[in-house]
Amino acid sequence: MQRRHFLIAGGSLLALTGCATAGMGGSASSATLAADAAVAKALLPVQTPRAELLQVWTGPYEGVPPWDKVTAEKLKAAIMEGIELQRAEYAAIADNPEPPTFANTAVAMQMAGEPLSRCLALFGVMAGNIGSPDYQAVQREVAPILTQAGNEITFNEKLFQRVKAVADGAQAAGLTPEQTRLAERSRDGFIRSGAQLDAAGKAELGRINTALANAFTSFGQKVVADENAWTHIPDEAGVAGLPASDKAGAAAAARQRNLEGWAIVNTRSSVDPFLTLADDRALREKVWRKFVGRGDNGDATDTKAVIAEIVRLRAQRARLLGYANHAEWRMQDTMARTPEAAMDLMMRVWRPAVARVAEEVADMRALAGHDIEPWDYLYYAEKVRKAKYDLDQNEIKPYFELNAVKQGAFYMAGRLYGFDFVPVPAGSVPVFHPDVEVFEVKNKADGSHVGLFYSDDFNRTGKRSGAWATTYRSYSTYDGVKNVLSSNNNNFNKAQAGQPLLISLDDAETLFHEFGHALHSLSSKVTYPGLAGTPRDYVEYPSQVHEHWVLSRPILDGFMKHVETGQPMPQSLVDKIEAAATFNQGYATVSYLSSALVDMDLHTRAEPPTDIAAFERESLARYGMPKEIVMRHRLPQFNHLFTSDAYSAGYYSYLWSEVMDADTWAYFEESGDVFNPDIGRRYKDIILAEGNTTDRAEAYRRFRGRDPDVTALLKVRGFPVS
């Protein structure tokens, strides 16, 4: 059986693409697992899906996604049929006359909805990675229907009573700790999603959830439309200062759009290098304004009214469910637990970061001879870096060729976790776009198969911006699914034919970050998929820590070789990079943390704002936002917050995770070997493999021997630790 697994949250079907295992969770025996699975399978009705895209995945590697068969029309039909099949399965569970047990309720719910889950795995990729108008149209149509299907499950009183009975009776039934955790989390999730409301309350919550689903889709599609814009530069003077590799990428982007000259695509991977290196100040301002103005132009793609509707609906939902605000509701199942705990950490870092910005601006103003505007910051920071540390980004970039960076990431996975990544010959498995590369993941020790890794690296019209990871199929042992299918998605501009594609150090770290998410999934060893997903403020930790290995000496020596000379990066250059490691951390911290603070401010309001532009200005002013910096994600384009509930009141999670990530890296460094095999093994077994089978704070203590120390984060960013 192949799936992404879904739990009900807020009336929506939310994919869990985390990682995994049962090691410390008190797993049931294989015989018990088989017996429970047999009971659950016998309970569910035998149904034969008609739609092609609902079928069990076939082909090599225990079955692969049938990308070659996917069309928007087929997906729509499959989703509609899949909802009906799922409805019948949940009805069988809810209406079962037998007393509720772990097998006939909890395990049966793990199995329910398999065909729909397969179909939605396909749909999520086609909507996000392809994003053509036909898929966008289907997305608009099915989003509220899927939400309504989720509401049906959450609001099914008979089903909830069975779920509650299993959880409440876990001790009497002799459930293992892992089974108890699954049962209790399921019960608590139902309650947080409104299962205990009366009929009128459920009807109102259903209305809110459906309205939110429509608003999320509208927001995301408006932002994508603005990201499909570009700045055309017809004359070479406009790209003065850019290295040859960036010029080539901009020229290729122009040709793809039937333009002469160069085009700076309206995505971060194109805009940031231009703002850092282009000499034409007026053009930097033009590119910057187009980028930060996404969703904020007063036209058909303006998102501010949609945001106001989303925060209004979220506040209504929170009150209906008995919470003071949306943040309080969202943070029930996080490590931080409360908005106050998240704010305490953010403000501890915010104050020294703002002070550091003042120092950085003074250095830049002295060099520039004029005030620093937001479109100047990266440009003059690069000049100061060159002056202070004799470090030039153009000196670094030739060492980071895209394919070499990927091979370095694979090497890291092999050294730390014993994985091999073997290229799958083109055409051997279906892909959703010709650019996608596929790798088989094997265990080095015995050559056994782990899964497949899909790599989609390049920007295209319709693809959402940024970088992200997706799991098409996750690991579980209760039903024998062990072939993990994971992917990384980036937005690099293609190089000219025959030319190497050079990326920045920041892009290389982002690639390692997203690869960390993939390693999280590939390391999974969960018994039940419902315990795969980790808390929002934990899930970024395993991805962020992997960024540190980019500049480790074995990876530099083996892979980060100069594209022309073939020589590895000299230690003298590494020393300069490390000496400058805390340089510009004021900017990096403030641009990120301002977004997290405004997110929390927005979602802790008892009465949400209606004028989003005014709220953003006033919130930033209250925190003392330096005028020279703009939020990394302004509200009108903040996909994390407004395309789903996933990161809402949760953007702080990157900082929360960074405390653990910095403390973990210090652990490796203090051992004298950043590839320490014992630490790497325990990190894989405890941090990556266990998913949510045990409390994640307790898991960190088992790994590290203590709670994480925030001073490690302050040191990494170069801030005072006292």
C-alpha positions, 0 to 999 in steps of 0.5 A: 500500500502506497501513501502519504498519510493524512490526519484531520486538522481544522477540517482540512486534510493535511499531509504529514511528510515528516519522518520517524520510528518506534525505537523508544516508543514501545512498539508492538510485536510483528505478530501483533501488528499483523493481527491488528492489520488483518482486523482493520483490513477485514473491516474496511469495505472491498472497493475497486477504484475506477479512476486510473490515478487512484490505483496502487502504484506499480512498476519498479521499486515497489511502485512509483508515482505514474507521472506520465499518466497525470492530467488535470482532468484525470486528477479532478475525477480521481479526487472526486471518486477518492473522496467517495471511497474514503467516505465509505471506509470511514463509515465502516469504522464509525458504524462498526457494531463491535466495541472500539479497539485499537485494531478496529479503530486506530489501525483502520483509520491509518488504512482508510483513504489510501486511494485518495492519499495517492491521488493527492500526492500527485496533485500536490506536485502538479499544483506546486511544481507545474502550476499551469492554468488547468491545474490551478483551476482544479485546485480552486474547485477541489480545495473546498470539497476536500475541506468538506470531506475532512469536516465530515470525518472530524464531525462524525460523532460516532467515529469520535466516540470510538477514537475517544474510547480507545484513547481513554481506555489505553491503559486498561487495554494494555496498549504499548506506549507507542499505541497509546501515543497514537490513540491519544494524539488522534483523540486530541486532534479531533478535539482541537478540530471541533469534534466536541462542538454541538451541531450548530458549532460544527456547522459554523466551523465547517463554514469557516474551514471551507471559506479558509480553503478558498482563501488559501487557494486564492492567496497562493495563486495570486502570489504565483502570478506576481512571481511569474513577472520579471525585470527586463534589462536590455543593455549590458550596462544594467548587468554590470557587476554581475559575474559571468555565471549570473549574467548567463542565467539572466540571459537564459531567462530572457531567451525563455521569455523571447526577450533580448538582453537579460531578465531578472525573474521575480524569485529570491534565487534571481533577485538576491544575487542581483541586489548583492552584485549589480552596480546600477542603483536605480535598477537595484531599486526597480528589481527590489520594489517588484520583488517586495511588492508581490501581492501588494500592487492594488491590482487583481493579484493584490492579496491584502483583502484575502489576508484580512479575510483569513485572519478574520476567519481564524479569529472566529474559529479560535473563539468557537473552539474556546481559545483566545486567539489563533496562535493559542489554538495553533500552538497546542501541539508544538514544543513551545506550547504558548505564544509567550514562550516563542516571544521570549526566545524571539525577543532575546535574539531580536534586541542584539540583532537590531543593535548589530544592524546599526553597526552594519549600517554605519560601516556601509554608510561610511563606504557609500557616502549616502544613506542606505536604502533597502535595495542598497543593503546587500550591495554595500554589505558585500563591499564591506565584506570585501574591505573587512575580510578580503572576501568576495562572493565572486571568489567563492561562487566558482567552487559551487557548481550545482551538480557538485553541491548535490554530490557533496550532499550525497556524500554527507548522507553516506558518511553520517547515515550510511546512504548511497545515492545511485542515479536512476537512468533517465526513462526508467521511472516516470517524472513530472518534468524532463528536468527531474533527476531520480536517484535510488537510495541504498544502505551502504552496509548491505546494498538494501533498497531504502527509497527514491529521491527526486530532484527538481532544481530549475525555475519554470513558469507556474512553479511556486518560488523558493525551495521545499521538500516533499514526501510522496510516500512515507515509511511504516512497518504496520503494513510493510511500506518501506520504500520511501519516495522523497523529493527536493525542489529548487528554483535555479535558473538554467545555465546556457547549454554546455556551461556549468551552473554556479550557485552561491554559498547561500544557495548551497546551504539552502540545498543542504537544508532541503536535503536534510528534510529528505534525509529525515523522511528517508531515515524514517522507521515509524510503525504507524504513519500517524506518528510520522509528522513532528511538531512544526517547531521541531521539523526544521531542526533536522533540516537546518543542522545539515547546512553546517556540513557545506563547508566541512573539509571532506566535502570541500576537498571532494566536491567543491572544486573550482569550476576552471582549475579543478582545485578544492577550495583552499583553506585560506579562503575557508578561513576568510569565510569562517572569519566572516561567518558572523558578518551581516548577521544583523541583517540576516536575523532581523529580516527573518525575525521581523517576519516571525514577530509580525506573524505572532503579533497578527495571530495573537490579536483578539480583534484581527486587523482589517487594514493589513498594510497599516497593521504591517507598518505599525507592528514593525514600528512597535518592534523598532524595525530598522528602516534599511531592512524589509521583512524577509516575507512581507505579509502580502506574499507570505506563503508560509502563513496564508496558503494553509494553516501550517506555519501560521503563528509558527514562523518562529519555528525556524528560530526555535529549531535553530537553538537545537541545530546550533547546539547539535553542531557544537556537539559534533565540533566538540567531538573533534570530528564533524562526521563523528560516527557515533554521534551520527548514528545516534542522531539518525536513530533518535532525532531522524528515525523516531518521528513523533513516537516519543516527546521530541524534547525528551528525545533531544535530551536522550541524544544530547544528554541535556536540554539545548543551550540557546547560547550556542545559537547566539554564538553562531550569530555572533551576538553577546551571550551574557 
